[in-house]
Amino acid sequence: MAPPLQDAITVGQFSDEAVDKLIARYREQVDVMGEHHHYHFRGWLMLVATLTASITYAAALNPPGGVWQADDVAKGYVAGYPVLRDKSAWRYFVFFYCNATAFASSLCIILLLAITKLFSATKIMAFNLLVAVDMISLAVAFVAGSSSSRRFTMFNALWMVCLTTLFLVWKRRCLLY
């Protein structure tokens, strides 16, 4: 059964103190919700940065293609040096620098999140920029180190561009609505 219809209540029916109390209560709820949102956002950022730092650290210790196990003077191979560097120098350097950039930006995010005073609504844009640099560097390092043929490297690059485009369209759509 539907509740009985009530007359519309106007602000004029409340005293000034009652209106001020309602506004103050509303502002408190918004502040608490905002802090709660920032707390969860901070947790997700810490998770993403930690995972990226772990992935890039592991990739630096064991680069794509592995490392030479023994010296080969005739071919110029040195034990412990990356195989990818000797087979495709440009792919190795793209992988190396992008992996190092992703690792460094992940560490910056972790350090900035560890200092809670630096995490505020005004600094969210800086965190967004760091996360973007982090993810782009990780994606480029993946593309550079994932395949030895140009065809599959181009396929992976195209796949990453498509996924990034879909994400940006989704993000823009979510922000507009």
N, C-alpha and C positions, 0 to 999 in steps of 0.2 A: 504494500500500500504506500502510495506517495505521501511525503510529508506535506502538511498544510502550507499553502502559500503564505509568505510573510511580506509585509511591506518592505520596500527598499530602505536600507539604512543609509543615511547620509552622514558626512563628516560633521555637519552642523549639529547633529544630535549628540555628539560626544563633546566632552569638555576639552579644553586645550591640553590639560595634563594627561588625559586618557589617550589623546592622539599622539602626544610626545612619547608616552610609554609604549604604544604600539609600534611606532617608528623605531624606537630604541631596541625593542625586542626583535624586530625584523632585521635590523642591522647586525645585532649579535648573532642571529642565526646565519646570516650571509657570511659573516667573518669566520664562524666556526666551520661552515661548509667549505669556504675558500681554503682555510688552513688544512682541512681534511683532504681536499683535492691536491694541494701542494705536497702533502705528506706522501700520498700514493704516487704522485708523479715523480717525486724524489726517489721512491723505492724502485719504480720501474727504470728510471735512468741508471740507478746503481746496478741493477741486474743486467741491463744491456751493456753498460760499460765494463762490468766484470767479465761477462761472457766474451766480449770482443777482446779484452786484454788477454784472456786465457787462450783464445783461438790464435791471436797474432803471436803470442809468446811461443806457443807450440809450433806454429808454422816457421818461426825464426830458428828454432832449434832443429827442426826437421823440414828443410825446404822442399818444394815440389821436385820430384826426381831423386831426392836423397842426396847423399854426399859420397864422394869417392872413398872407397874402403882401403885402397892401397895406392902408393905412388906408381906412376907410369911415366918415366922420364922421356921415353920415345914420343909419347903423345902429349906430354906436358901436364899431366894430371897430378894433382897433389892430394894426398889423403886428407879428408876432412873438409875439402872445398866442395861447394855445391855443384852437382852435375849440370843443373840448368844454366849456371853461369858459363860453363864451357860449351854447351850445346847451343844456347840461344842467349847471347849476352843482353840484348835489348829487353827480352821478356824477363830475365832475371833482375835487371835493374828496375824495371817497372814494378815487379813484384816486391823487391826489397824496399824501395822507397815508399810505396803505398802501404806495405805491411808495417813499416816503421812509423809512418804517419798515423795509421789506425791505432797502433799500440800507444804512441805518445798522446794522442787525443783522448783515448780511453783512460789513461792515467790522469790526465788533466781533469776529466769529468769526475773521476773517483775522488781526487783530492779536493776539488771544489765542493762536491757533495758532502765530504767528510767535515768540512767547515760549515756548520749550519747557518752561520751568520751571512754567508755569501749567497745562500739560496733564498731568493725572494722573487716576488712577481716581476720586479723590474729587471731581474737578471735572466728571466726565462728565455729571452731572445738569444742571449749568449750561449745558453745551454743548447738551444735548438741548433745554433750554428755549429757548435762542437760536435753534436750528435750527427749532423749532416756530413761534416768532414769525416767523422769516424766511419760512418756507414759507406760513404762513397769510396773512401780509401780501401776499406775492406772488400767492397765489390770489385774494384779495379785489381786489387791484389789477387782475388779469386780468379778473375778472368785471365790475368797474365800467367798465373801458375797452374791453371786447370787443364790445359791441353798443349800438346806439342805441335799440332798442325794449325796452320793459319785459318783453315776452314772452321774448325771447331772453336777456335779462339774468337772468330768473328760471330759465330752462332751464340756463344756465351755472352759476348758483349751486347749483341742485339737483344738477347733474353733479359739481361740486366737493365737495358734501356727501357724495354717494354714494362718490366715490373716496376721500375722507378716511375714511369709515366702513369701507370695505373694507380700507384700509391698517391702520387701528387694530385691526380684527378679526384680520388676518393677523399683525400685530406681537404682539398678545396671545397668539395661538395659538403662535407661534414661541417666545415667552418661557416659555410653560407647558410645552412639551415639550422 
